[in-house]
Amino acid sequence: MSIVEGPAPHGISTEKRITKRMVQHHKPKKEKLNPIKTALRYRRIYQGLPCPTIRETAEILRVSKGRVHQILNLLKLDERILEYLLQDKTGENYTERQLRGLLHLPIKDQLKAIKMSDV
C-alpha cells in the first residue's frame, strides 16, 4: 500500500500536511434555507402548472410526491406564524421538521412553541 498525492480538497493551498481540522475549516458552508420560503417556492411551481398535480411538481423539483406534500403542508400554519418566519433570518432558526411538528397543535400552542405569545 502506498500513499499517493492528489489535489487538495476544497481548494486548500498549503505545503504542510492536511489535517481533518483544515478540511473542516475550508469546507464550503451550506446556506441554511428558510422552510417557509421553500414551501412558497414549491407552491409557486405547483400553481404555475397548466394542470397542477403533485406528481408533476415533484418531477420538476426532482423530489418525491411525499416530500412535496410535507413542504406544502407547512403553509397550513397560522398566517401570523408564516409572516413571523418570513422576517429576515427568523425562519432559518427553525427546521422544516420542527415546523411540521406544530401542524397538529392548536394555534395557541403553535404560537407558544414559536415564542410568539406576544402576537
PyRosetta script that sets phi, psi and omega in degrees:
from pyrosetta import init, pose_from_sequence

init()
pose = pose_from_sequence("MSIVEGPAPHGISTEKRITKRMVQHHKPKKEKLNPIKTALRYRRIYQGLPCPTIRETAEILRVSKGRVHQILNLLKLDERILEYLLQDKTGENYTERQLRGLLHLPIKDQLKAIKMSDV")
pose.set_psi(1, 133.8)
pose.set_omega(1, 179.9)
pose.set_phi(2, -129.5)
pose.set_psi(2, 155.8)
pose.set_omega(2, 178.6)
pose.set_phi(3, -91.6)
pose.set_psi(3, 125.3)
pose.set_omega(3, -179.0)
pose.set_phi(4, -114.3)
pose.set_psi(4, 129.5)
pose.set_omega(4, 178.9)
pose.set_phi(5, -80.2)
pose.set_psi(5, 142.9)
pose.set_omega(5, 176.9)
pose.set_phi(6, -137.4)
pose.set_psi(6, -172.4)
pose.set_omega(6, 179.4)
pose.set_phi(7, -66.9)
pose.set_psi(7, 145.3)
pose.set_omega(7, 179.4)
pose.set_phi(8, -69.4)
pose.set_psi(8, 138.2)
pose.set_omega(8, -179.7)
pose.set_phi(9, -70.9)
pose.set_psi(9, 148.7)
pose.set_omega(9, 174.1)
pose.set_phi(10, 54.1)
pose.set_psi(10, 30.2)
pose.set_omega(10, 174.7)
pose.set_phi(11, 70.7)
pose.set_psi(11, 26.6)
pose.set_omega(11, 178.4)
pose.set_phi(12, -74.6)
pose.set_psi(12, 123.8)
pose.set_omega(12, 178.8)
pose.set_phi(13, -114.5)
pose.set_psi(13, 105.6)
pose.set_omega(13, 178.6)
pose.set_phi(14, -159.5)
pose.set_psi(14, 152.5)
pose.set_omega(14, 176.5)
pose.set_phi(15, -93.0)
pose.set_psi(15, -10.4)
pose.set_omega(15, -178.8)
pose.set_phi(16, -79.6)
pose.set_psi(16, 172.0)
pose.set_omega(16, 176.8)
pose.set_phi(17, -67.1)
pose.set_psi(17, 133.3)
pose.set_omega(17, -179.4)
pose.set_phi(18, -85.6)
pose.set_psi(18, 121.8)
pose.set_omega(18, -178.9)
pose.set_phi(19, -102.3)
pose.set_psi(19, 167.5)
pose.set_omega(19, 178.4)
pose.set_phi(20, -60.5)
pose.set_psi(20, -39.0)
pose.set_omega(20, 179.2)
pose.set_phi(21, -61.6)
pose.set_psi(21, -41.7)
pose.set_omega(21, 178.5)
pose.set_phi(22, -62.8)
pose.set_psi(22, -42.6)
pose.set_omega(22, -179.2)
pose.set_phi(23, -63.1)
pose.set_psi(23, -45.3)
pose.set_omega(23, 179.9)
pose.set_phi(24, -63.4)
pose.set_psi(24, -38.9)
pose.set_omega(24, -179.0)
pose.set_phi(25, -66.3)
pose.set_psi(25, -37.2)
pose.set_omega(25, -177.0)
pose.set_phi(26, -91.9)
pose.set_psi(26, -5.6)
pose.set_omega(26, -178.8)
pose.set_phi(27, -63.3)
pose.set_psi(27, 134.3)
pose.set_omega(27, 179.2)
pose.set_phi(28, -60.7)
pose.set_psi(28, 136.0)
pose.set_omega(28, -179.4)
pose.set_phi(29, -83.2)
pose.set_psi(29, 134.4)
pose.set_omega(29, 175.3)
pose.set_phi(30, -81.5)
pose.set_psi(30, 133.4)
pose.set_omega(30, 178.0)
pose.set_phi(31, -74.8)
pose.set_psi(31, 130.7)
pose.set_omega(31, 177.9)
pose.set_phi(32, -73.1)
pose.set_psi(32, 128.8)
pose.set_omega(32, -178.5)
pose.set_phi(33, -95.3)
pose.set_psi(33, 144.7)
pose.set_omega(33, 175.3)
pose.set_phi(34, -81.1)
pose.set_psi(34, 119.2)
pose.set_omega(34, -176.4)
pose.set_phi(35, -61.4)
pose.set_psi(35, -30.7)
pose.set_omega(35, -179.8)
pose.set_phi(36, -71.9)
pose.set_psi(36, -39.3)
pose.set_omega(36, 176.8)
pose.set_phi(37, -64.5)
pose.set_psi(37, -37.0)
pose.set_omega(37, 176.2)
pose.set_phi(38, -63.5)
pose.set_psi(38, -44.1)
pose.set_omega(38, 179.7)
pose.set_phi(39, -63.0)
pose.set_psi(39, -39.9)
pose.set_omega(39, 178.6)
pose.set_phi(40, -65.4)
pose.set_psi(40, -37.7)
pose.set_omega(40, 177.6)
pose.set_phi(41, -65.0)
pose.set_psi(41, -42.8)
pose.set_omega(41, 177.6)
pose.set_phi(42, -60.8)
pose.set_psi(42, -43.6)
pose.set_omega(42, -178.7)
pose.set_phi(43, -65.3)
pose.set_psi(43, -39.5)
pose.set_omega(43, 179.3)
pose.set_phi(44, -61.3)
pose.set_psi(44, -42.6)
pose.set_omega(44, 178.5)
pose.set_phi(45, -66.4)
pose.set_psi(45, -44.5)
pose.set_omega(45, -180.0)
pose.set_phi(46, -59.2)
pose.set_psi(46, -47.8)
pose.set_omega(46, -177.2)
pose.set_phi(47, -75.2)
pose.set_psi(47, -18.3)
pose.set_omega(47, 179.8)
pose.set_phi(48, -80.5)
pose.set_psi(48, -9.2)
pose.set_omega(48, 179.5)
pose.set_phi(49, -77.8)
pose.set_psi(49, 146.9)
pose.set_omega(49, -180.0)
pose.set_phi(50, -62.2)
pose.set_psi(50, -41.1)
pose.set_omega(50, 176.7)
pose.set_phi(51, -131.0)
pose.set_psi(51, 85.7)
pose.set_omega(51, -169.6)
pose.set_phi(52, -64.2)
pose.set_psi(52, 129.2)
pose.set_omega(52, 172.2)
pose.set_phi(53, -135.6)
pose.set_psi(53, 152.8)
pose.set_omega(53, 178.2)
pose.set_phi(54, -64.8)
pose.set_psi(54, -36.3)
pose.set_omega(54, -179.0)
pose.set_phi(55, -61.5)
pose.set_psi(55, -47.6)
pose.set_omega(55, 179.0)
pose.set_phi(56, -63.0)
pose.set_psi(56, -41.4)
pose.set_omega(56, 179.6)
pose.set_phi(57, -61.4)
pose.set_psi(57, -44.0)
pose.set_omega(57, 179.8)
pose.set_phi(58, -62.0)
pose.set_psi(58, -40.0)
pose.set_omega(58, 179.1)
pose.set_phi(59, -65.3)
pose.set_psi(59, -41.1)
pose.set_omega(59, 179.6)
pose.set_phi(60, -64.1)
pose.set_psi(60, -43.4)
pose.set_omega(60, -177.2)
pose.set_phi(61, -83.9)
pose.set_psi(61, -7.7)
pose.set_omega(61, -178.7)
pose.set_phi(62, 58.1)
pose.set_psi(62, 45.5)
pose.set_omega(62, 174.3)
pose.set_phi(63, -132.0)
pose.set_psi(63, 175.3)
pose.set_omega(63, 179.7)
pose.set_phi(64, -81.0)
pose.set_psi(64, 162.8)
pose.set_omega(64, 177.6)
pose.set_phi(65, -62.9)
pose.set_psi(65, -38.4)
pose.set_omega(65, 178.6)
pose.set_phi(66, -61.6)
pose.set_psi(66, -38.2)
pose.set_omega(66, 179.1)
pose.set_phi(67, -65.2)
pose.set_psi(67, -40.7)
pose.set_omega(67, 177.6)
pose.set_phi(68, -60.8)
pose.set_psi(68, -44.1)
pose.set_omega(68, 177.9)
pose.set_phi(69, -60.4)
pose.set_psi(69, -46.7)
pose.set_omega(69, -178.9)
pose.set_phi(70, -57.7)
pose.set_psi(70, -46.5)
pose.set_omega(70, -176.7)
pose.set_phi(71, -69.4)
pose.set_psi(71, -44.6)
pose.set_omega(71, -179.3)
pose.set_phi(72, -64.9)
pose.set_psi(72, -29.7)
pose.set_omega(72, 178.4)
pose.set_phi(73, -64.8)
pose.set_psi(73, -22.8)
pose.set_omega(73, 177.4)
pose.set_phi(74, -60.8)
pose.set_psi(74, -26.1)
pose.set_omega(74, -179.3)
pose.set_phi(75, -75.0)
pose.set_psi(75, -2.9)
pose.set_omega(75, 176.1)
pose.set_phi(76, -86.0)
pose.set_psi(76, -3.8)
pose.set_omega(76, 175.5)
pose.set_phi(77, -64.4)
pose.set_psi(77, 160.0)
pose.set_omega(77, 179.1)
pose.set_phi(78, -54.8)
pose.set_psi(78, 142.3)
pose.set_omega(78, -177.5)
pose.set_phi(79, -56.6)
pose.set_psi(79, -37.6)
pose.set_omega(79, 179.9)
pose.set_phi(80, -64.4)
pose.set_psi(80, -37.1)
pose.set_omega(80, 178.3)
pose.set_phi(81, -67.5)
pose.set_psi(81, -43.0)
pose.set_omega(81, 179.1)
pose.set_phi(82, -60.0)
pose.set_psi(82, -44.7)
pose.set_omega(82, 178.9)
pose.set_phi(83, -62.6)
pose.set_psi(83, -42.7)
pose.set_omega(83, 179.8)
pose.set_phi(84, -61.9)
pose.set_psi(84, -43.0)
pose.set_omega(84, -177.3)
pose.set_phi(85, -73.6)
pose.set_psi(85, -17.9)
pose.set_omega(85, 178.0)
pose.set_phi(86, -85.1)
pose.set_psi(86, -9.1)
pose.set_omega(86, 179.8)
pose.set_phi(87, -71.7)
pose.set_psi(87, 132.0)
pose.set_omega(87, 174.9)
pose.set_phi(88, 35.4)
pose.set_psi(88, -117.7)
pose.set_omega(88, -177.5)
pose.set_phi(89, -110.2)
pose.set_psi(89, 16.7)
pose.set_omega(89, -177.5)
pose.set_phi(90, -59.7)
pose.set_psi(90, -45.8)
pose.set_omega(90, -176.8)
pose.set_phi(91, -65.1)
pose.set_psi(91, -22.9)
pose.set_omega(91, -179.8)
pose.set_phi(92, -74.0)
pose.set_psi(92, -11.9)
pose.set_omega(92, 178.0)
pose.set_phi(93, -80.7)
pose.set_psi(93, -9.9)
pose.set_omega(93, -178.7)
pose.set_phi(94, -118.4)
pose.set_psi(94, 139.0)
pose.set_omega(94, 176.8)
pose.set_phi(95, -88.0)
pose.set_psi(95, 161.9)
pose.set_omega(95, 178.6)
pose.set_phi(96, -62.5)
pose.set_psi(96, -35.3)
pose.set_omega(96, -179.7)
pose.set_phi(97, -67.1)
pose.set_psi(97, -40.0)
pose.set_omega(97, 177.0)
pose.set_phi(98, -61.9)
pose.set_psi(98, -43.8)
pose.set_omega(98, -178.0)
pose.set_phi(99, -68.4)
pose.set_psi(99, -35.2)
pose.set_omega(99, 177.1)
pose.set_phi(100, -62.6)
pose.set_psi(100, -33.3)
pose.set_omega(100, 178.7)
pose.set_phi(101, -65.6)
pose.set_psi(101, -22.2)
pose.set_omega(101, -179.1)
pose.set_phi(102, -80.6)
pose.set_psi(102, -19.7)
pose.set_omega(102, -173.3)
pose.set_phi(103, -58.8)
pose.set_psi(103, -29.7)
pose.set_omega(103, -175.6)
pose.set_phi(104, -91.9)
pose.set_psi(104, -1.4)
pose.set_omega(104, -178.6)
pose.set_phi(105, -90.8)
pose.set_psi(105, 154.2)
pose.set_omega(105, 171.5)
pose.set_phi(106, -63.3)
pose.set_psi(106, 156.5)
pose.set_omega(106, -175.2)
pose.set_phi(107, -56.7)
pose.set_psi(107, -40.3)
pose.set_omega(107, -179.8)
pose.set_phi(108, -60.0)
pose.set_psi(108, -42.4)
pose.set_omega(108, 178.8)
pose.set_phi(109, -70.7)
pose.set_psi(109, -33.4)
pose.set_omega(109, 175.6)
pose.set_phi(110, -61.3)
pose.set_psi(110, -45.5)
pose.set_omega(110, -179.7)
pose.set_phi(111, -63.4)
pose.set_psi(111, -39.2)
pose.set_omega(111, 177.8)
pose.set_phi(112, -64.4)
pose.set_psi(112, -42.8)
pose.set_omega(112, -178.2)
pose.set_phi(113, -63.3)
pose.set_psi(113, -33.2)
pose.set_omega(113, 178.8)
pose.set_phi(114, -87.5)
pose.set_psi(114, -2.2)
pose.set_omega(114, -178.9)
pose.set_phi(115, 62.8)
pose.set_psi(115, 45.7)
pose.set_omega(115, 179.5)
pose.set_phi(116, -116.0)
pose.set_psi(116, 29.6)
pose.set_omega(116, -175.5)
pose.set_phi(117, -61.5)
pose.set_psi(117, -18.8)
pose.set_omega(117, 179.3)
pose.set_phi(118, -80.7)
pose.set_psi(118, -9.1)
pose.set_omega(118, -178.6)
pose.set_phi(119, -81.6)
pose.dump_pdb("model.pdb")
